[in-house]
Amino acid sequence: MKLWSGNVSAAEENGIPSGIKVNKGDVITILANGWVKYSRGESAWAAPQGAAGRDDLPESIATLVAVINNKKYSVGNYLYRWDVPESGEISFLFNDRPGTFSDNSGEFHVEVYAESSQSNVETWDGTLPGNSESGVKTNLVVKKGDIITVKASGTIHISQEGKGLGPNGSMRGSSKNAIFPPAQLASVVMKIADTYYPAGEELTDFVAPEDGEVSFIVNDQPGSHVDNRGEFSIHMDVTRAE
C-alpha cells in the first residue's frame, strides 16, 4: 500500500517532511528516481544513489537520505523492505554539505510503500474466465465493516453480443434472466457469502455488509456461460475494520 509520494528538492536544506509516522520494526519500501544538480557546474549531476563520476566525495554526500529524529539513513534509489530502526516521522533530504544548498537545483521523486500486513490491507489478484458459471473464489473472507476496493480489466465475448465487452458489461443494460438481474448483463459481479453485489470495472470503498468469502462471477444467464470467451483480470484490496 502506498503511504506517500512526493518530490524532494535538492535546494531544500531542511529536507521535505512526508507526514509519515512510523514505529520501530515497521517494514517499508522506498523508491526514488530523478536527477538533480549539486552546483552550477555543467557536469554536477547526481542521482539518488550519488554524484555521477565523483568517487572522491564522502559516501553519503550528494545522495538521498531519510531522516528520523534528526538521524540520517541512506536511501539511494531504493530501500527494499527496510526494517525501520526507530519511531518517528520520516522526512527526506538531498544530503549536501551544510550551507551549500543555494546553488542546487532539481528534485527527486520519492514513493513510500508499507507492507500489506502492517497497513491492515489484504490483496487478491486473479482471473475470472467468461465461461465459468461458478465464477472464481478468492479464498479471502471479509468481515462486516471491512472496506473493499475492486479493479477489473479485460474483455469477454458472450453469445448475445457481437462485440467484446469490458467489466461493466453490455450497453444494452441488465437482464431479468441473469444471475444478478440488477447488474448489467456480462458485467463483473461480486459475491459475499450468498449475496451478489455489482462490481463492474471499479468498485471503491465498498463497506462489506456481511461476513463471508468473496468470489466473482460474470453476470450471464444460468446455463449460458459455456460458450463465452475471454477473461477478466481482477485486483481486490480489503482494508480490515479496526
C-alpha positions as CSV (number, residue, x, y, z in Angstrom):
1,M,0.0,0.0,0.0
2,K,1.4,3.4,-1.0
3,L,1.9,5.6,2.1
4,W,3.3,8.7,0.4
5,S,4.7,10.1,-2.8
6,G,6.3,13.5,-3.4
7,N,9.2,15.4,-4.7
8,V,12.4,16.2,-2.8
9,S,14.1,19.4,-3.8
10,A,17.9,19.4,-3.9
11,A,17.8,23.0,-2.8
12,E,15.8,22.4,0.4
13,E,18.4,22.3,3.2
14,N,15.8,21.3,5.8
15,G,14.5,18.4,3.7
16,I,10.9,17.6,2.9
17,P,8.6,16.1,5.5
18,S,6.5,13.2,4.4
19,G,4.0,13.3,7.3
20,I,4.5,9.5,7.7
21,K,4.8,8.4,11.3
22,V,6.5,5.1,11.6
23,N,7.1,2.8,14.5
24,K,10.3,0.8,15.2
25,G,10.0,-2.5,13.5
26,D,7.7,-1.3,10.7
27,V,8.7,-2.6,7.3
28,I,8.6,-0.2,4.4
29,T,9.9,0.1,0.9
30,I,11.2,3.4,-0.5
31,L,11.7,4.0,-4.3
32,A,13.4,7.1,-5.7
33,N,14.3,8.4,-9.2
34,G,15.4,11.5,-11.0
35,W,18.4,13.8,-11.4
36,V,19.5,16.9,-9.5
37,K,22.4,19.3,-9.7
38,Y,24.6,19.9,-6.6
39,S,26.3,23.0,-8.0
40,R,26.1,25.2,-11.1
41,G,28.8,23.2,-12.9
42,E,27.7,21.6,-16.2
43,S,28.6,18.1,-15.0
44,A,27.5,18.4,-11.4
45,W,24.7,15.8,-11.7
46,A,23.5,13.4,-9.1
47,A,21.0,10.6,-8.9
48,P,19.5,9.4,-5.7
49,Q,22.5,7.0,-5.1
50,G,25.1,9.7,-5.6
51,A,27.0,12.1,-7.8
52,A,27.8,10.9,-11.3
53,G,31.6,10.3,-11.8
54,R,32.6,11.6,-8.3
55,D,34.4,8.8,-6.4
56,D,36.2,11.4,-4.3
57,L,33.1,12.5,-2.4
58,P,32.2,11.1,1.1
59,E,29.9,8.1,0.7
60,S,26.7,9.8,1.8
61,I,27.2,13.2,0.2
62,A,25.0,14.1,-2.8
63,T,22.7,11.2,-2.1
64,L,19.1,10.8,-1.0
65,V,18.7,10.1,2.7
66,A,15.7,9.5,5.0
67,V,15.7,11.4,8.3
68,I,14.0,10.2,11.5
69,N,14.6,12.2,14.7
70,N,17.4,14.1,13.1
71,K,19.3,10.8,12.3
72,K,20.1,10.1,8.6
73,Y,19.6,6.8,6.9
74,S,20.9,6.2,3.4
75,V,18.2,5.5,0.8
76,G,19.8,5.9,-2.6
77,N,17.4,4.8,-5.4
78,Y,15.7,2.3,-3.2
79,L,15.4,0.7,0.2
80,Y,13.5,-2.6,-0.1
81,R,11.6,-4.0,2.9
82,W,13.5,-1.7,5.3
83,D,13.1,-2.6,8.9
84,V,12.6,0.9,10.4
85,P,15.1,1.3,13.3
86,E,13.3,3.8,15.4
87,S,9.9,5.5,15.8
88,G,9.2,9.0,14.5
89,E,8.2,11.0,11.4
90,I,10.2,10.4,8.2
91,S,11.5,13.3,6.1
92,F,13.7,13.1,3.0
93,L,16.8,15.2,2.2
94,F,19.3,15.6,-0.5
95,N,22.4,15.2,1.7
96,D,24.7,18.0,0.6
97,R,27.2,19.9,2.8
98,P,25.6,22.5,5.2
99,G,25.4,25.9,3.7
100,T,25.9,24.7,0.1
101,F,22.3,24.1,-0.9
102,S,21.6,27.5,-2.6
103,D,23.2,26.6,-5.9
104,N,21.4,23.2,-6.1
105,S,18.6,22.6,-8.5
106,G,16.2,19.8,-9.5
107,E,14.3,17.2,-7.4
108,F,13.9,13.5,-6.8
109,H,10.6,11.7,-7.0
110,V,10.1,9.5,-3.9
111,E,7.4,6.9,-3.1
112,V,7.0,5.0,0.2
113,Y,5.1,1.8,0.5
114,A,4.0,-0.2,3.5
115,E,3.9,-4.0,3.9
116,S,0.3,-5.2,3.5
117,S,0.2,-6.7,6.9
118,Q,1.1,-3.6,8.7
119,S,-1.1,-1.4,6.6
120,N,-4.1,-3.6,7.5
121,V,-4.8,-4.3,3.9
122,E,-5.0,-7.7,2.2
123,T,-4.9,-8.1,-1.5
124,W,-6.1,-10.6,-4.1
125,D,-5.3,-10.9,-7.8
126,G,-6.8,-13.4,-10.1
127,T,-8.6,-14.1,-13.4
128,L,-12.3,-14.6,-14.0
129,P,-13.0,-16.8,-17.1
130,G,-16.0,-15.7,-19.0
131,N,-17.2,-19.3,-19.4
132,S,-17.1,-20.2,-15.7
133,E,-20.7,-20.5,-14.4
134,S,-19.4,-20.9,-10.8
135,G,-17.1,-17.9,-11.1
136,V,-13.8,-17.7,-9.2
137,K,-13.3,-17.9,-5.4
138,T,-10.7,-15.6,-3.8
139,N,-10.3,-17.6,-0.5
140,L,-10.5,-14.3,1.2
141,V,-13.1,-14.0,3.9
142,V,-14.3,-10.5,4.8
143,K,-16.0,-9.3,8.0
144,K,-18.8,-6.9,8.2
145,G,-17.4,-3.4,8.1
146,D,-14.3,-4.3,6.1
147,I,-13.7,-1.9,3.1
148,I,-13.4,-3.5,-0.3
149,T,-11.9,-1.9,-3.5
150,V,-12.0,-3.8,-6.8
151,K,-10.5,-3.0,-10.2
152,A,-11.2,-5.2,-13.2
153,S,-9.9,-5.2,-16.8
154,G,-10.1,-7.3,-19.8
155,T,-12.6,-8.4,-22.5
156,I,-15.1,-11.2,-22.9
157,H,-17.4,-12.3,-25.7
158,I,-20.9,-13.6,-25.0
159,S,-23.3,-15.2,-27.5
160,Q,-25.9,-12.4,-27.1
161,E,-23.4,-9.7,-28.2
162,G,-21.3,-9.4,-31.4
163,K,-18.5,-7.3,-29.8
164,G,-16.2,-7.7,-26.9
165,L,-17.4,-6.5,-23.6
166,G,-15.5,-5.0,-20.7
167,P,-16.1,-5.5,-16.9
168,N,-19.0,-3.0,-17.0
169,G,-20.9,-5.4,-19.3
170,S,-23.4,-4.8,-22.1
171,M,-24.5,-1.4,-23.0
172,R,-28.0,-2.9,-23.6
173,G,-28.4,-2.9,-19.8
174,S,-29.5,-5.6,-17.4
175,S,-31.3,-8.9,-18.0
176,K,-34.1,-10.3,-15.8
177,N,-32.8,-13.7,-16.5
178,A,-29.2,-13.0,-15.4
179,I,-27.7,-14.4,-12.2
180,F,-28.0,-10.9,-10.7
181,P,-30.7,-9.0,-12.6
182,P,-30.0,-5.5,-11.2
183,A,-26.5,-5.5,-12.7
184,Q,-25.5,-5.1,-16.3
185,L,-25.5,-8.3,-18.4
186,A,-22.0,-9.8,-18.7
187,S,-20.6,-7.4,-16.1
188,V,-18.3,-8.4,-13.2
189,V,-20.4,-9.2,-10.1
190,M,-19.0,-9.7,-6.6
191,K,-20.5,-12.3,-4.2
192,I,-20.1,-12.3,-0.4
193,A,-21.4,-15.4,1.2
194,D,-24.7,-15.9,-0.8
195,T,-25.4,-12.3,-1.7
196,Y,-24.4,-10.6,-5.0
197,Y,-23.2,-7.1,-5.5
198,P,-22.4,-5.1,-8.7
199,A,-18.7,-4.5,-9.1
200,G,-18.0,-3.7,-12.8
201,E,-14.8,-2.1,-13.8
202,E,-14.2,-0.4,-10.5
203,L,-15.7,-0.6,-7.0
204,T,-14.3,1.8,-4.5
205,D,-14.6,1.9,-0.7
206,F,-17.4,-0.6,-0.6
207,V,-18.2,-1.4,3.0
208,A,-18.9,-5.2,3.5
209,P,-22.5,-5.5,4.8
210,E,-21.9,-9.1,6.0
211,D,-19.3,-11.8,6.8
212,G,-18.3,-14.2,4.1
213,E,-15.9,-15.4,1.4
214,V,-15.6,-13.1,-1.6
215,S,-16.0,-14.5,-5.1
216,F,-16.6,-13.1,-8.6
217,I,-18.7,-14.2,-11.5
218,V,-19.7,-13.0,-14.9
219,N,-23.3,-11.9,-14.8
220,D,-24.7,-14.1,-17.6
221,Q,-27.9,-16.2,-17.7
222,P,-27.6,-19.5,-15.9
223,G,-26.5,-22.2,-18.4
224,S,-25.2,-19.6,-20.9
225,H,-21.6,-19.3,-19.7
226,V,-20.3,-22.3,-21.6
227,D,-20.0,-20.5,-25.0
228,N,-18.4,-17.3,-23.6
229,R,-14.8,-16.5,-24.5
230,G,-12.2,-14.3,-22.8
231,E,-11.5,-13.4,-19.2
232,F,-11.3,-10.5,-16.8
233,S,-8.3,-9.7,-14.6
234,I,-9.3,-8.6,-11.1
235,H,-7.4,-6.9,-8.3
236,M,-9.0,-6.5,-4.9
237,D,-7.9,-4.7,-1.8
238,V,-9.6,-5.4,1.6
239,T,-8.9,-3.0,4.4
240,R,-9.7,-4.6,7.7
241,A,-12.0,-2.7,10.0
242,E,-10.4,-1.7,13.2
